[in-house]
């Protein structure tokens, strides 16, 4: 169990292969676990897996559409066309 938890808590994307399908680059999100002594030492492990790709939130890239509209509004305002 410790080796599995260590692997799940490793930062960064990894190649993941589910039996019968191709490899996919993923990143592990939230991981929870518990060990039940009442049920004979059964380990319960839960984790979220996300496709690794471009990070959507927060975006470090400029919203060019909003920048262009803002610039156009400033030009209109300067020309008195508002």
mmCIF file of the N, C-alpha and C atoms, coordinates in Angstrom:
data_MODEL
# 
_entry.id   MODEL 
# 
loop_
_atom_site.group_PDB 
_atom_site.id 
_atom_site.type_symbol 
_atom_site.label_atom_id 
_atom_site.label_alt_id 
_atom_site.label_comp_id 
_atom_site.label_asym_id 
_atom_site.label_entity_id 
_atom_site.label_seq_id 
_atom_site.pdbx_PDB_ins_code 
_atom_site.Cartn_x 
_atom_site.Cartn_y 
_atom_site.Cartn_z 
_atom_site.occupancy 
_atom_site.B_iso_or_equiv 
_atom_site.pdbx_formal_charge 
_atom_site.auth_seq_id 
_atom_site.auth_comp_id 
_atom_site.auth_asym_id 
_atom_site.auth_atom_id 
_atom_site.pdbx_PDB_model_num 
ATOM 1   N N  . UNK A 1 1  ? 0.822   -1.180 0.000   1.00 0.00 ? 1  UNK A N  1 
ATOM 2   C CA . UNK A 1 1  ? 0.000   0.000  0.000   1.00 0.00 ? 1  UNK A CA 1 
ATOM 3   C C  . UNK A 1 1  ? 0.874   1.255  0.000   1.00 0.00 ? 1  UNK A C  1 
ATOM 4   N N  . UNK A 1 2  ? 1.961   1.241  0.740   1.00 0.00 ? 2  UNK A N  1 
ATOM 5   C CA . UNK A 1 2  ? 2.830   2.422  0.802   1.00 0.00 ? 2  UNK A CA 1 
ATOM 6   C C  . UNK A 1 2  ? 3.426   2.765  -0.555  1.00 0.00 ? 2  UNK A C  1 
ATOM 7   N N  . UNK A 1 3  ? 3.800   1.750  -1.336  1.00 0.00 ? 3  UNK A N  1 
ATOM 8   C CA . UNK A 1 3  ? 4.366   2.003  -2.667  1.00 0.00 ? 3  UNK A CA 1 
ATOM 9   C C  . UNK A 1 3  ? 3.322   2.602  -3.599  1.00 0.00 ? 3  UNK A C  1 
ATOM 10  N N  . UNK A 1 4  ? 2.089   2.117  -3.513  1.00 0.00 ? 4  UNK A N  1 
ATOM 11  C CA . UNK A 1 4  ? 1.011   2.662  -4.344  1.00 0.00 ? 4  UNK A CA 1 
ATOM 12  C C  . UNK A 1 4  ? 0.733   4.109  -3.968  1.00 0.00 ? 4  UNK A C  1 
ATOM 13  N N  . UNK A 1 5  ? 0.650   4.407  -2.680  1.00 0.00 ? 5  UNK A N  1 
ATOM 14  C CA . UNK A 1 5  ? 0.407   5.781  -2.234  1.00 0.00 ? 5  UNK A CA 1 
ATOM 15  C C  . UNK A 1 5  ? 1.547   6.708  -2.639  1.00 0.00 ? 5  UNK A C  1 
ATOM 16  N N  . UNK A 1 6  ? 2.779   6.223  -2.558  1.00 0.00 ? 6  UNK A N  1 
ATOM 17  C CA . UNK A 1 6  ? 3.924   7.037  -2.978  1.00 0.00 ? 6  UNK A CA 1 
ATOM 18  C C  . UNK A 1 6  ? 3.834   7.351  -4.467  1.00 0.00 ? 6  UNK A C  1 
ATOM 19  N N  . UNK A 1 7  ? 3.449   6.369  -5.270  1.00 0.00 ? 7  UNK A N  1 
ATOM 20  C CA . UNK A 1 7  ? 3.309   6.590  -6.714  1.00 0.00 ? 7  UNK A CA 1 
ATOM 21  C C  . UNK A 1 7  ? 2.182   7.577  -7.003  1.00 0.00 ? 7  UNK A C  1 
ATOM 22  N N  . UNK A 1 8  ? 1.062   7.447  -6.304  1.00 0.00 ? 8  UNK A N  1 
ATOM 23  C CA . UNK A 1 8  ? -0.076  8.346  -6.523  1.00 0.00 ? 8  UNK A CA 1 
ATOM 24  C C  . UNK A 1 8  ? 0.231   9.774  -6.091  1.00 0.00 ? 8  UNK A C  1 
ATOM 25  N N  . UNK A 1 9  ? 1.106   9.939  -5.120  1.00 0.00 ? 9  UNK A N  1 
ATOM 26  C CA . UNK A 1 9  ? 1.437   11.273 -4.617  1.00 0.00 ? 9  UNK A CA 1 
ATOM 27  C C  . UNK A 1 9  ? 2.652   11.894 -5.298  1.00 0.00 ? 9  UNK A C  1 
ATOM 28  N N  . UNK A 1 10 ? 3.166   11.249 -6.338  1.00 0.00 ? 10 UNK A N  1 
ATOM 29  C CA . UNK A 1 10 ? 4.283   11.805 -7.095  1.00 0.00 ? 10 UNK A CA 1 
ATOM 30  C C  . UNK A 1 10 ? 3.767   12.917 -8.000  1.00 0.00 ? 10 UNK A C  1 
ATOM 31  N N  . UNK A 1 11 ? 4.411   14.078 -7.933  1.00 0.00 ? 11 UNK A N  1 
ATOM 32  C CA . UNK A 1 11 ? 3.958   15.230 -8.721  1.00 0.00 ? 11 UNK A CA 1 
ATOM 33  C C  . UNK A 1 11 ? 4.260   15.047 -10.202 1.00 0.00 ? 11 UNK A C  1 
ATOM 34  N N  . UNK A 1 12 ? 3.419   15.653 -11.027 1.00 0.00 ? 12 UNK A N  1 
ATOM 35  C CA . UNK A 1 12 ? 3.652   15.677 -12.464 1.00 0.00 ? 12 UNK A CA 1 
ATOM 36  C C  . UNK A 1 12 ? 2.879   14.619 -13.225 1.00 0.00 ? 12 UNK A C  1 
ATOM 37  N N  . UNK A 1 13 ? 2.786   14.799 -14.544 1.00 0.00 ? 13 UNK A N  1 
ATOM 38  C CA . UNK A 1 13 ? 2.056   13.849 -15.380 1.00 0.00 ? 13 UNK A CA 1 
ATOM 39  C C  . UNK A 1 13 ? 2.813   12.531 -15.551 1.00 0.00 ? 13 UNK A C  1 
ATOM 40  N N  . UNK A 1 14 ? 2.056   11.468 -15.786 1.00 0.00 ? 14 UNK A N  1 
ATOM 41  C CA . UNK A 1 14 ? 2.626   10.139 -16.000 1.00 0.00 ? 14 UNK A CA 1 
ATOM 42  C C  . UNK A 1 14 ? 1.889   9.457  -17.153 1.00 0.00 ? 14 UNK A C  1 
ATOM 43  N N  . UNK A 1 15 ? 2.500   8.429  -17.724 1.00 0.00 ? 15 UNK A N  1 
ATOM 44  C CA . UNK A 1 15 ? 1.818   7.613  -18.731 1.00 0.00 ? 15 UNK A CA 1 
ATOM 45  C C  . UNK A 1 15 ? 0.997   6.554  -18.017 1.00 0.00 ? 15 UNK A C  1 
ATOM 46  N N  . UNK A 1 16 ? -0.263  6.446  -18.366 1.00 0.00 ? 16 UNK A N  1 
ATOM 47  C CA . UNK A 1 16 ? -1.205  5.551  -17.712 1.00 0.00 ? 16 UNK A CA 1 
ATOM 48  C C  . UNK A 1 16 ? -1.728  4.585  -18.769 1.00 0.00 ? 16 UNK A C  1 
ATOM 49  N N  . UNK A 1 17 ? -1.811  3.329  -18.437 1.00 0.00 ? 17 UNK A N  1 
ATOM 50  C CA . UNK A 1 17 ? -2.348  2.348  -19.380 1.00 0.00 ? 17 UNK A CA 1 
ATOM 51  C C  . UNK A 1 17 ? -3.385  1.502  -18.661 1.00 0.00 ? 17 UNK A C  1 
ATOM 52  N N  . UNK A 1 18 ? -4.610  1.572  -19.146 1.00 0.00 ? 18 UNK A N  1 
ATOM 53  C CA . UNK A 1 18 ? -5.673  0.724  -18.628 1.00 0.00 ? 18 UNK A CA 1 
ATOM 54  C C  . UNK A 1 18 ? -5.728  -0.502 -19.532 1.00 0.00 ? 18 UNK A C  1 
ATOM 55  N N  . UNK A 1 19 ? -5.861  -1.667 -18.937 1.00 0.00 ? 19 UNK A N  1 
ATOM 56  C CA . UNK A 1 19 ? -5.839  -2.910 -19.706 1.00 0.00 ? 19 UNK A CA 1 
ATOM 57  C C  . UNK A 1 19 ? -6.771  -2.806 -20.919 1.00 0.00 ? 19 UNK A C  1 
ATOM 58  N N  . UNK A 1 20 ? -6.224  -3.109 -22.087 1.00 0.00 ? 20 UNK A N  1 
ATOM 59  C CA . UNK A 1 20 ? -7.017  -3.118 -23.308 1.00 0.00 ? 20 UNK A CA 1 
ATOM 60  C C  . UNK A 1 20 ? -7.074  -1.789 -24.040 1.00 0.00 ? 20 UNK A C  1 
ATOM 61  N N  . UNK A 1 21 ? -6.406  -0.768 -23.530 1.00 0.00 ? 21 UNK A N  1 
ATOM 62  C CA . UNK A 1 21 ? -6.408  0.521  -24.228 1.00 0.00 ? 21 UNK A CA 1 
ATOM 63  C C  . UNK A 1 21 ? -4.982  1.058  -24.328 1.00 0.00 ? 21 UNK A C  1 
ATOM 64  N N  . UNK A 1 22 ? -4.839  2.144  -25.062 1.00 0.00 ? 22 UNK A N  1 
ATOM 65  C CA . UNK A 1 22 ? -3.516  2.726  -25.292 1.00 0.00 ? 22 UNK A CA 1 
ATOM 66  C C  . UNK A 1 22 ? -3.055  3.538  -24.082 1.00 0.00 ? 22 UNK A C  1 
ATOM 67  N N  . UNK A 1 23 ? -1.769  3.899  -24.096 1.00 0.00 ? 23 UNK A N  1 
ATOM 68  C CA . UNK A 1 23 ? -1.231  4.765  -23.053 1.00 0.00 ? 23 UNK A CA 1 
ATOM 69  C C  . UNK A 1 23 ? -1.830  6.155  -23.185 1.00 0.00 ? 23 UNK A C  1 
ATOM 70  N N  . UNK A 1 24 ? -2.032  6.799  -22.058 1.00 0.00 ? 24 UNK A N  1 
ATOM 71  C CA . UNK A 1 24 ? -2.544  8.163  -22.036 1.00 0.00 ? 24 UNK A CA 1 
ATOM 72  C C  . UNK A 1 24 ? -1.775  8.924  -20.961 1.00 0.00 ? 24 UNK A C  1 
ATOM 73  N N  . UNK A 1 25 ? -1.429  10.174 -21.237 1.00 0.00 ? 25 UNK A N  1 
ATOM 74  C CA . UNK A 1 25 ? -0.718  10.996 -20.255 1.00 0.00 ? 25 UNK A CA 1 
ATOM 75  C C  . UNK A 1 25 ? -1.763  11.582 -19.305 1.00 0.00 ? 25 UNK A C  1 
ATOM 76  N N  . UNK A 1 26 ? -1.601  11.301 -18.008 1.00 0.00 ? 26 UNK A N  1 
ATOM 77  C CA . UNK A 1 26 ? -2.564  11.740 -16.997 1.00 0.00 ? 26 UNK A CA 1 
ATOM 78  C C  . UNK A 1 26 ? -1.839  12.357 -15.803 1.00 0.00 ? 26 UNK A C  1 
ATOM 79  N N  . UNK A 1 27 ? -2.631  13.004 -14.974 1.00 0.00 ? 27 UNK A N  1 
ATOM 80  C CA . UNK A 1 27 ? -2.127  13.540 -13.711 1.00 0.00 ? 27 UNK A CA 1 
ATOM 81  C C  . UNK A 1 27 ? -3.113  13.140 -12.620 1.00 0.00 ? 27 UNK A C  1 
ATOM 82  N N  . UNK A 1 28 ? -2.587  12.714 -11.492 1.00 0.00 ? 28 UNK A N  1 
ATOM 83  C CA . UNK A 1 28 ? -3.428  12.290 -10.371 1.00 0.00 ? 28 UNK A CA 1 
ATOM 84  C C  . UNK A 1 28 ? -3.816  13.512 -9.556  1.00 0.00 ? 28 UNK A C  1 
ATOM 85  N N  . UNK A 1 29 ? -5.097  13.585 -9.204  1.00 0.00 ? 29 UNK A N  1 
ATOM 86  C CA . UNK A 1 29 ? -5.594  14.683 -8.374  1.00 0.00 ? 29 UNK A CA 1 
ATOM 87  C C  . UNK A 1 29 ? -5.643  14.268 -6.912  1.00 0.00 ? 29 UNK A C  1 
ATOM 88  N N  . UNK A 1 30 ? -6.797  14.412 -6.313  1.00 0.00 ? 30 UNK A N  1 
ATOM 89  C CA . UNK A 1 30 ? -6.993  14.137 -4.888  1.00 0.00 ? 30 UNK A CA 1 
ATOM 90  C C  . UNK A 1 30 ? -6.856  12.639 -4.609  1.00 0.00 ? 30 UNK A C  1 
ATOM 91  N N  . UNK A 1 31 ? -6.144  12.307 -3.542  1.00 0.00 ? 31 UNK A N  1 
ATOM 92  C CA . UNK A 1 31 ? -5.953  10.916 -3.126  1.00 0.00 ? 31 UNK A CA 1 
ATOM 93  C C  . UNK A 1 31 ? -6.417  10.784 -1.681  1.00 0.00 ? 31 UNK A C  1 
ATOM 94  N N  . UNK A 1 32 ? -7.253  9.782  -1.403  1.00 0.00 ? 32 UNK A N  1 
ATOM 95  C CA . UNK A 1 32 ? -7.648  9.485  -0.023  1.00 0.00 ? 32 UNK A CA 1 
ATOM 96  C C  . UNK A 1 32 ? -7.445  7.991  0.215   1.00 0.00 ? 32 UNK A C  1 
ATOM 97  N N  . UNK A 1 33 ? -7.216  7.636  1.475   1.00 0.00 ? 33 UNK A N  1 
ATOM 98  C CA . UNK A 1 33 ? -7.072  6.226  1.810   1.00 0.00 ? 33 UNK A CA 1 
ATOM 99  C C  . UNK A 1 33 ? -7.421  6.006  3.278   1.00 0.00 ? 33 UNK A C  1 
ATOM 100 N N  . UNK A 1 34 ? -7.784  4.767  3.569   1.00 0.00 ? 34 UNK A N  1 
ATOM 101 C CA . UNK A 1 34 ? -7.999  4.373  4.960   1.00 0.00 ? 34 UNK A CA 1 
ATOM 102 C C  . UNK A 1 34 ? -7.788  2.870  5.065   1.00 0.00 ? 34 UNK A C  1 
ATOM 103 N N  . UNK A 1 35 ? -7.409  2.442  6.227   1.00 0.00 ? 35 UNK A N  1 
ATOM 104 C CA . UNK A 1 35 ? -7.176  1.026  6.498   1.00 0.00 ? 35 UNK A CA 1 
ATOM 105 C C  . UNK A 1 35 ? -8.204  0.582  7.528   1.00 0.00 ? 35 UNK A C  1 
ATOM 106 N N  . UNK A 1 36 ? -8.994  -0.422 7.189   1.00 0.00 ? 36 UNK A N  1 
ATOM 107 C CA . UNK A 1 36 ? -10.046 -0.897 8.079   1.00 0.00 ? 36 UNK A CA 1 
ATOM 108 C C  . UNK A 1 36 ? -9.569  -2.119 8.864   1.00 0.00 ? 36 UNK A C  1 
ATOM 109 N N  . UNK A 1 37 ? -9.371  -1.930 10.159  1.00 0.00 ? 37 UNK A N  1 
ATOM 110 C CA . UNK A 1 37 ? -8.985  -3.066 11.010  1.00 0.00 ? 37 UNK A CA 1 
ATOM 111 C C  . UNK A 1 37 ? -10.198 -3.934 11.336  1.00 0.00 ? 37 UNK A C  1 
ATOM 112 N N  . UNK A 1 38 ? -11.401 -3.357 11.264  1.00 0.00 ? 38 UNK A N  1 
ATOM 113 C CA . UNK A 1 38 ? -12.620 -4.117 11.547  1.00 0.00 ? 38 UNK A CA 1 
ATOM 114 C C  . UNK A 1 38 ? -12.936 -5.112 10.441  1.00 0.00 ? 38 UNK A C  1 
ATOM 115 N N  . UNK A 1 39 ? -12.415 -4.869 9.246   1.00 0.00 ? 39 UNK A N  1 
ATOM 116 C CA . UNK A 1 39 ? -12.702 -5.739 8.103   1.00 0.00 ? 39 UNK A CA 1 
ATOM 117 C C  . UNK A 1 39 ? -11.485 -6.572 7.716   1.00 0.00 ? 39 UNK A C  1 
ATOM 118 N N  . UNK A 1 40 ? -10.649 -6.872 8.672   1.00 0.00 ? 40 UNK A N  1 
ATOM 119 C CA . UNK A 1 40 ? -9.505  -7.737 8.415   1.00 0.00 ? 40 UNK A CA 1 
ATOM 120 C C  . UNK A 1 40 ? -8.332  -7.057 7.747   1.00 0.00 ? 40 UNK A C  1 
ATOM 121 N N  . UNK A 1 41 ? -8.205  -5.762 7.917   1.00 0.00 ? 41 UNK A N  1 
ATOM 122 C CA . UNK A 1 41 ? -7.064  -5.050 7.352   1.00 0.00 ? 41 UNK A CA 1 
ATOM 123 C C  . UNK A 1 41 ? -7.219  -4.665 5.891   1.00 0.00 ? 41 UNK A C  1 
ATOM 124 N N  . UNK A 1 42 ? -8.456  -4.469 5.429   1.00 0.00 ? 42 UNK A N  1 
ATOM 125 C CA . UNK A 1 42 ? -8.692  -4.059 4.040   1.00 0.00 ? 42 UNK A CA 1 
ATOM 126 C C  . UNK A 1 42 ? -8.308  -2.596 3.873   1.00 0.00 ? 42 UNK A C  1 
ATOM 127 N N  . UNK A 1 43 ? -7.608  -2.305 2.789   1.00 0.00 ? 43 UNK A N  1 
ATOM 128 C CA . UNK A 1 43 ? -7.224  -0.922 2.475   1.00 0.00 ? 43 UNK A CA 1 
ATOM 129 C C  . UNK A 1 43 ? -8.179  -0.373 1.422   1.00 0.00 ? 43 UNK A C  1 
ATOM 130 N N  . UNK A 1 44 ? -8.703  0.813  1.680   1.00 0.00 ? 44 UNK A N  1 
ATOM 131 C CA . UNK A 1 44 ? -9.554  1.516  0.721   1.00 0.00 ? 44 UNK A CA 1 
ATOM 132 C C  . UNK A 1 44 ? -8.771  2.710  0.197   1.00 0.00 ? 44 UNK A C  1 
ATOM 133 N N  . UNK A 1 45 ? -8.605  2.771  -1.117  1.00 0.00 ? 45 UNK A N  1 
ATOM 134 C CA . UNK A 1 45 ? -7.866  3.863  -1.742  1.00 0.00 ? 45 UNK A CA 1 
ATOM 135 C C  . UNK A 1 45 ? -8.735  4.454  -2.837  1.00 0.00 ? 45 UNK A C  1 
ATOM 136 N N  . UNK A 1 46 ? -8.828  5.771  -2.840  1.00 0.00 ? 46 UNK A N  1 
ATOM 137 C CA . UNK A 1 46 ? -9.608  6.481  -3.849  1.00 0.00 ? 46 UNK A CA 1 
ATOM 138 C C  . UNK A 1 46 ? -8.746  7.602  -4.413  1.00 0.00 ? 46 UNK A C  1 
ATOM 139 N N  . UNK A 1 47 ? -8.793  7.780  -5.733  1.00 0.00 ? 47 UNK A N  1 
ATOM 140 C CA . UNK A 1 47 ? -8.015  8.868  -6.328  1.00 0.00 ? 47 UNK A CA 1 
ATOM 141 C C  . UNK A 1 47 ? -8.672  9.341  -7.618  1.00 0.00 ? 47 UNK A C  1 
ATOM 142 N N  . UNK A 1 48 ? -8.433  10.612 -7.940  1.00 0.00 ? 48 UNK A N  1 
ATOM 143 C CA . UNK A 1 48 ? -8.954  11.222 -9.159  1.00 0.00 ? 48 UNK A CA 1 
ATOM 144 C C  . UNK A 1 48 ? -7.845  11.259 -10.200 1.00 0.00 ? 48 UNK A C  1 
ATOM 145 N N  . UNK A 1 49 ? -8.193  10.988 -11.441 1.00 0.00 ? 49 UNK A N  1 
ATOM 146 C CA . UNK A 1 49 ? -7.226  11.018 -12.536 1.00 0.00 ? 49 UNK A CA 1 
ATOM 147 C C  . UNK A 1 49 ? -7.748  11.970 -13.603 1.00 0.00 ? 49 UNK A C  1 
ATOM 148 N N  . UNK A 1 50 ? -6.880  12.879 -14.045 1.00 0.00 ? 50 UNK A N  1 
ATOM 149 C CA . UNK A 1 50 ? -7.233  13.856 -15.072 1.00 0.00 ? 50 UNK A CA 1 
ATOM 150 C C  . UNK A 1 50 ? -6.297  13.708 -16.258 1.00 0.00 ? 50 UNK A C  1 
ATOM 151 N N  . UNK A 1 51 ? -6.833  13.945 -17.444 1.00 0.00 ? 51 UNK A N  1 
ATOM 152 C CA . UNK A 1 51 ? -5.985  13.951 -18.629 1.00 0.00 ? 51 UNK A CA 1 
ATOM 153 C C  . UNK A 1 51 ? -4.992  15.092 -18.495 1.00 0.00 ? 51 UNK A C  1 
ATOM 154 N N  . UNK A 1 52 ? -3.726  14.803 -18.683 1.00 0.00 ? 52 UNK A N  1 
ATOM 155 C CA . UNK A 1 52 ? -2.691  15.832 -18.583 1.00 0.00 ? 52 UNK A CA 1 
ATOM 156 C C  . UNK A 1 52 ? -2.642  16.576 -19.904 1.00 0.00 ? 52 UNK A C  1 
ATOM 157 N N  . UNK A 1 53 ? -2.722  17.861 -19.806 1.00 0.00 ? 53 UNK A N  1 
ATOM 158 C CA . UNK A 1 53 ? -2.678  18.704 -20.990 1.00 0.00 ? 53 UNK A CA 1 
ATOM 159 C C  . UNK A 1 53 ? -2.469  20.128 -20.545 1.00 0.00 ? 53 UNK A C  1 
ATOM 160 N N  . UNK A 1 54 ? -2.932  21.043 -21.354 1.00 0.00 ? 54 UNK A N  1 
ATOM 161 C CA . UNK A 1 54 ? -2.788  22.450 -21.013 1.00 0.00 ? 54 UNK A CA 1 
ATOM 162 C C  . UNK A 1 54 ? -3.657  22.771 -19.805 1.00 0.00 ? 54 UNK A C  1 
ATOM 163 N N  . UNK A 1 55 ? -3.085  23.439 -18.834 1.00 0.00 ? 55 UNK A N  1 
ATOM 164 C CA . UNK A 1 55 ? -3.820  23.824 -17.635 1.00 0.00 ? 55 UNK A CA 1 
ATOM 165 C C  . UNK A 1 55 ? -4.819  24.911 -18.005 1.00 0.00 ? 55 UNK A C  1 
ATOM 166 N N  . UNK A 1 56 ? -6.085  24.713 -17.630 1.00 0.00 ? 56 UNK A N  1 
ATOM 167 C CA . UNK A 1 56 ? -7.128  25.657 -18.009 1.00 0.00 ? 56 UNK A CA 1 
ATOM 168 C C  . UNK A 1 56 ? -7.326  26.774 -16.999 1.00 0.00 ? 56 UNK A C  1 
ATOM 169 N N  . UNK A 1 57 ? -7.195  26.477 -15.734 1.00 0.00 ? 57 UNK A N  1 
ATOM 170 C CA . UNK A 1 57 ? -7.464  27.479 -14.707 1.00 0.00 ? 57 UNK A CA 1 
ATOM 171 C C  . UNK A 1 57 ? -6.334  27.490 -13.698 1.00 0.00 ? 57 UNK A C  1 
ATOM 172 N N  . UNK A 1 58 ? -5.763  28.589 -13.321 1.00 0.00 ? 58 UNK A N  1 
ATOM 173 C CA . UNK A 1 58 ? -5.895  29.885 -13.992 1.00 0.00 ? 58 UNK A CA 1 
ATOM 174 C C  . UNK A 1 58 ? -5.055  29.892 -15.258 1.00 0.00 ? 58 UNK A C  1 
ATOM 175 N N  . UNK A 1 59 ? -5.486  30.656 -16.201 1.00 0.00 ? 59 UNK A N  1 
ATOM 176 C CA . UNK A 1 59 ? -4.785  30.707 -17.476 1.00 0.00 ? 59 UNK A CA 1 
ATOM 177 C C  . UNK A 1 59 ? -3.690  31.759 -17.424 1.00 0.00 ? 59 UNK A C  1 
ATOM 178 N N  . UNK A 1 60 ? -2.504  31.372 -17.811 1.00 0.00 ? 60 UNK A N  1 
ATOM 179 C CA . UNK A 1 60 ? -1.393  32.309 -17.845 1.00 0.00 ? 60 UNK A CA 1 
ATOM 180 C C  . UNK A 1 60 ? -1.274  33.006 -19.181 1.00 0.00 ? 60 UNK A C  1 
ATOM 181 N N  . UNK A 1 61 ? -2.159  32.652 -20.130 1.00 0.00 ? 61 UNK A N  1 
ATOM 182 C CA . UNK A 1 61 ? -2.102  33.266 -21.452 1.00 0.00 ? 61 UNK A CA 1 
ATOM 183 C C  . UNK A 1 61 ? -3.070  34.431 -21.533 1.00 0.00 ? 61 UNK A C  1 
ATOM 184 N N  . UNK A 1 62 ? -2.764  35.359 -22.398 1.00 0.00 ? 62 UNK A N  1 
ATOM 185 C CA . UNK A 1 62 ? -3.585  36.553 -22.556 1.00 0.00 ? 62 UNK A CA 1 
ATOM 186 C C  . UNK A 1 62 ? -4.853  36.223 -23.339 1.00 0.00 ? 62 UNK A C  1 
ATOM 187 N N  . UNK A 1 63 ? -5.980  36.797 -22.927 1.00 0.00 ? 63 UNK A N  1 
ATOM 188 C CA . UNK A 1 63 ? -7.241  36.681 -23.657 1.00 0.00 ? 63 UNK A CA 1 
ATOM 189 C C  . UNK A 1 63 ? -7.225  37.745 -24.747 1.00 0.00 ? 63 UNK A C  1 
ATOM 190 N N  . UNK A 1 64 ? -6.786  37.379 -25.945 1.00 0.00 ? 64 UNK A N  1 
ATOM 191 C CA . UNK A 1 64 ? -6.595  38.368 -27.013 1.00 0.00 ? 64 UNK A CA 1 
ATOM 192 C C  . UNK A 1 64 ? -7.905  38.997 -27.458 1.00 0.00 ? 64 UNK A C  1 
ATOM 193 N N  . UNK A 1 65 ? -8.990  38.269 -27.386 1.00 0.00 ? 65 UNK A N  1 
ATOM 194 C CA . UNK A 1 65 ? -10.295 38.821 -27.756 1.00 0.00 ? 65 UNK A CA 1 
ATOM 195 C C  . UNK A 1 65 ? -10.680 39.956 -26.815 1.00 0.00 ? 65 UNK A C  1 
ATOM 196 N N  . UNK A 1 66 ? -10.540 39.727 -25.518 1.00 0.00 ? 66 UNK A N  1 
ATOM 197 C CA . UNK A 1 66 ? -10.871 40.768 -24.537 1.00 0.00 ? 66 UNK A CA 1 
ATOM 198 C C  . UNK A 1 66 ? -9.929  41.957 -24.665 1.00 0.00 ? 66 UNK A C  1 
ATOM 199 N N  . UNK A 1 67 ? -8.655  41.698 -24.926 1.00 0.00 ? 67 UNK A N  1 
ATOM 200 C CA . UNK A 1 67 ? -7.682  42.780 -25.085 1.00 0.00 ? 67 UNK A CA 1 
ATOM 201 C C  . UNK A 1 67 ? -8.025  43.636 -26.297 1.00 0.00 ? 67 UNK A C  1 
ATOM 202 N N  . UNK A 1 68 ? -8.399  43.003 -27.406 1.00 0.00 ? 68 UNK A N  1 
ATOM 203 C CA . UNK A 1 68 ? -8.765  43.726 -28.628 1.00 0.00 ? 68 UNK A CA 1 
ATOM 204 C C  . UNK A 1 68 ? -10.014 44.565 -28.412 1.00 0.00 ? 68 UNK A C  1 
ATOM 205 N N  . UNK A 1 69 ? -11.034 43.992 -27.779 1.00 0.00 ? 69 UNK A N  1 
ATOM 206 C CA . UNK A 1 69 ? -12.269 44.742 -27.519 1.00 0.00 ? 69 UNK A CA 1 
ATOM 207 C C  . UNK A 1 69 ? -12.008 45.920 -26.590 1.00 0.00 ? 69 UNK A C  1 
ATOM 208 N N  . UNK A 1 70 ? -11.181 45.724 -25.587 1.00 0.00 ? 70 UNK A N  1 
ATOM 209 C CA . UNK A 1 70 ? -10.840 46.800 -24.663 1.00 0.00 ? 70 UNK A CA 1 
ATOM 210 C C  . UNK A 1 70 ? -10.111 47.923 -25.390 1.00 0.00 ? 70 UNK A C  1 
ATOM 211 N N  . UNK A 1 71 ? -9.184  47.572 -26.264 1.00 0.00 ? 71 UNK A N  1 
ATOM 212 C CA . UNK A 1 71 ? -8.448  48.580 -27.033 1.00 0.00 ? 71 UNK A CA 1 
ATOM 213 C C  . UNK A 1 71 ? -9.387  49.332 -27.963 1.00 0.00 ? 71 UNK A C  1 
ATOM 214 N N  . UNK A 1 72 ? -10.331 48.630 -28.591 1.00 0.00 ? 72 UNK A N  1 
ATOM 215 C CA . UNK A 1 72 ? -11.303 49.281 -29.481 1.00 0.00 ? 72 UNK A CA 1 
ATOM 216 C C  . UNK A 1 72 ? -12.180 50.254 -28.702 1.00 0.00 ? 72 UNK A C  1 
ATOM 217 N N  . UNK A 1 73 ? -12.588 49.867 -27.498 1.00 0.00 ? 73 UNK A N  1 
ATOM 218 C CA . UNK A 1 73 ? -13.391 50.766 -26.660 1.00 0.00 ? 73 UNK A CA 1 
ATOM 219 C C  . UNK A 1 73 ? -12.616 52.029 -26.312 1.00 0.00 ? 73 UNK A C  1 
ATOM 220 N N  . UNK A 1 74 ? -11.331 51.893 -26.036 1.00 0.00 ? 74 UNK A N  1 
ATOM 221 C CA . UNK A 1 74 ? -10.506 53.061 -25.710 1.00 0.00 ? 74 UNK A CA 1 
ATOM 222 C C  . UNK A 1 74 ? -10.378 53.996 -26.905 1.00 0.00 ? 74 UNK A C  1 
ATOM 223 N N  . UNK A 1 75 ? -10.257 53.431 -28.106 1.00 0.00 ? 75 UNK A N  1 
ATOM 224 C CA . UNK A 1 75 ? -10.171 54.257 -29.318 1.00 0.00 ? 75 UNK A CA 1 
ATOM 225 C C  . UNK A 1 75 ? -11.487 54.993 -29.533 1.00 0.00 ? 75 UNK A C  1 
ATOM 226 N N  . UNK A 1 76 ? -12.614 54.284 -29.394 1.00 0.00 ? 76 UNK A N  1 
ATOM 227 C CA . UNK A 1 76 ? -13.931 54.918 -29.552 1.00 0.00 ? 76 UNK A CA 1 
ATOM 228 C C  . UNK A 1 76 ? -14.101 56.050 -28.545 1.00 0.00 ? 76 UNK A C  1 
ATOM 229 N N  . UNK A 1 77 ? -13.698 55.799 -27.315 1.00 0.00 ? 77 UNK A N  1 
ATOM 230 C CA . UNK A 1 77 ? -13.814 56.807 -26.263 1.00 0.00 ? 77 UNK A CA 1 
ATOM 231 C C  . UNK A 1 77 ? -12.959 58.027 -26.595 1.00 0.00 ? 77 UNK A C  1 
ATOM 232 N N  . UNK A 1 78 ? -11.760 57.801 -27.092 1.00 0.00 ? 78 UNK A N  1 
ATOM 233 C CA . UNK A 1 78 ? -10.861 58.906 -27.447 1.00 0.00 ? 78 UNK A CA 1 
ATOM 234 C C  . UNK A 1 78 ? -11.424 59.722 -28.603 1.00 0.00 ? 78 UNK A C  1 
ATOM 235 N N  . UNK A 1 79 ? -12.161 59.072 -29.503 1.00 0.00 ? 79 UNK A N  1 
ATOM 236 C CA . UNK A 1 79 ? -12.749 59.771 -30.647 1.00 0.00 ? 79 UNK A CA 1 
ATOM 237 C C  . UNK A 1 79 ? -14.122 60.351 -30.319 1.00 0.00 ? 79 UNK A C  1 
ATOM 238 N N  . UNK A 1 80 ? -14.610 60.096 -29.113 1.00 0.00 ? 80 UNK A N  1 
ATOM 239 C CA . UNK A 1 80 ? -15.910 60.616 -28.694 1.00 0.00 ? 80 UNK A CA 1 
ATOM 240 C C  . UNK A 1 80 ? -17.075 59.886 -29.330 1.00 0.00 ? 80 UNK A C  1 
ATOM 241 N N  . UNK A 1 81 ? -16.914 58.631 -29.678 1.00 0.00 ? 81 UNK A N  1 
ATOM 242 C CA . UNK A 1 81 ? -17.962 57.859 -30.345 1.00 0.00 ? 81 UNK A CA 1 
ATOM 243 C C  . UNK A 1 81 ? -18.737 56.962 -29.395 1.00 0.00 ? 81 UNK A C  1 
ATOM 244 N N  . UNK A 1 82 ? -18.648 57.174 -28.163 1.00 0.00 ? 82 UNK A N  1 
ATOM 245 C CA . UNK A 1 82 ? -19.365 56.324 -27.206 1.00 0.00 ? 82 UNK A CA 1 
ATOM 246 C C  . UNK A 1 82 ? -20.715 56.769 -27.063 1.00 0.00 ? 82 UNK A C  1 
# 
